[in-house]
Amino acid sequence: MTQDTKDRIQYGSAVAMIASGIVLAFLSFIMLHWVHSSVLGFVGEAVGFAGGVFGLGVFAHTKGAELDKRFQQLEQKINSHARNQ
């Protein structure tokens, strides 16, 4: 499985969780004329999950790019040191 496929699955599931929470809240309000606390709990969990997916994805991408830059700098220093000897 490629990284692109994993990202699509993660983001798709996060969007589906948010959408299901919104639909469930609207259905609860339309049918009962109030939103039950368990529905609000589900909406909170869905938003928390989506926030974790999107937040962790951005964090991992940023840190990965930072580490890649540091390793490239280290490689350049090692190569320049090896050429000077």
N, C-alpha and C positions, 0 to 999 in steps of 0.2 A: 504494500500500500504506500503510495507516494505521500509526501507532505501536503500537496495540494488537495488530495482526496481527504486526508485527515482534517484539514482546515475547513473544507466544505461540510463535512459531517458535523464538526463542532459548531460552526456558525449556524448551520441549518437546524440543529437541535436546540440551540439557544433561541433562535427566532421562533421555532415551533412552541417552545415553552412559554415565551412571552405571549404569543398569539392565543395559546390555549388558556392562559390565565385571564386574558382580556375577554375572551368568549365566555368562559365560565362565570366571570363576574357579571357580564351583561345578562346572561341567561338567568342567573340567580336573581338579579334585580328585576328583570321582566316578569319572572314567574312568581316570585315571593314578595316583590316590592321592597326588599331589603337584601343586603348582602350578608350572608352568614359568616361567622368568624373563621370557620374552616376554609371557606372560599378565599377569604383575605389571607389566611395562612398559606394557601397554595400559591396565590399571586405573589406573595412575598418570597416564597421559596423559588418560584420561577424567575423572578427578577434577580434574586441573588445568584442563581445558577448562571443566568445570562451575563450578569456583570462579571462573574468569575471567569467565564469563558472568554469574553471580549477583553477584560483587563489582563488576564494571564497571557493571552495571545500577544497583545501589544508589548507587555513587559518582556516576554521571552524573545520576541523579535528584536527589541531594542537592545537587550543585554547580549544577544547573540551577535548583533552587528558590532557592538562595542568590543566584545572579545575577539572577533575576527580582525578588527582594526589593530588591537594590541598585538595579536600574534603576527600580523604582517609587519608591524614595526619591529618586533623582536627578530623576525626572520631577516629583515633588511640589515639590522645591526650585526647579526651573526655573519651574514654574507659579506658585509663591508669589512668586518674584522678578519675574516678568512682571506680576503683578497689582499689585505695590507700585510699579511705575514708571508 
